[in-house]
Amino acid sequence: MKYFSTRGGHELLSFEETVLTGLAPDGGLYIPEHIPHLPENWLTEWANLSFVDLAVEVLSLYISSDEISRGQLRALVEKSYSTFRHPDVARVKRLNDRTYILELFHGPTFAFKDVALQLLGNLFEFFLARRNARKDAGEQQEQLTVVGATSGDTGSAAIYGLRNKSNVSIFILHPKGRVSPIQEAQMTTVTDANVHNIAVKGTFDDCQTRSSTRDITSALSTQSTGQEYSLRQSIISSPSSMSAGNSPRRCLPPSGRKSSFNT
């Protein structure tokens, strides 16, 4: 399965490249080149699968086993959803014969975005570890820097999805005093070394402006965060509105290029 831009780009990317790229260079979103066919008896065979088992079946339709083996995919999915408080992950609660509710609040931050971002963080770590394992001794390791602006739930879900991931750093900007106390606490009490919170005096739009690739490149290159980043060895990603159906990415080789993220 390959992926291409919604704006008609002719470049086809692998799943790994798509995950690590974010927005296409033309500003479009990446979509699969075709909609895969479901197995002939999927309705009966999938009817009683657990969330993890069903996730593996669906994801395997979009991810070639040449990129992630079936066993590796299952391990990634199991690891991602082990952080959820309910054994069903996304429980379906019956209200009556005609009404059911899908509960998407059992993740670490109680936001539906946990469903996508818990898996995303593990995909980042998996692909970067594999790329770096292929490098010669002493060769610069590839790293990913994720920069995002949030009005609340996006930032905390992104932080909890990427916290403590190897070769990944995340910078989240939020408008000071304009997010809920719970959301602010979720973001600012995470002490993992790769997580960085920045309170901005202004609105969410101000955070969006400051999280633009140009501003962040300038900030990192001048070491305003107190750490030195080699932009030639890092991938800059800018998430804005993260959800399961609109996710990011791509790891670029050391080239000085930057990747825009819309997750």
Buried (B, 14 or more C-beta within 10 A) or exposed (E): BBBBBEEEBEEBBBBBBBBBBBBBEEEBBBEBEEEEEEEEEEEEEBEEEEBBBBBBBBBBBEBEEEBBEEEBBBBBBBBBBEBBEEEBBBBEEEEEEEEEEEEBBBBBBBBBBBBBBBBBBBBBBBBBBEBBEEEEEEEEBBBBBBBBBBBBBBBBBBBBBBBBBBBBBBBBBBBEEBBEEEBBEBBBEBEBEBBBBBBBEBEBEBBBBBBBBEBBBEBBEEEEBEEEBEBEBBBBBBBBEBBBEEBBBBBBEBEEEBBBBBB
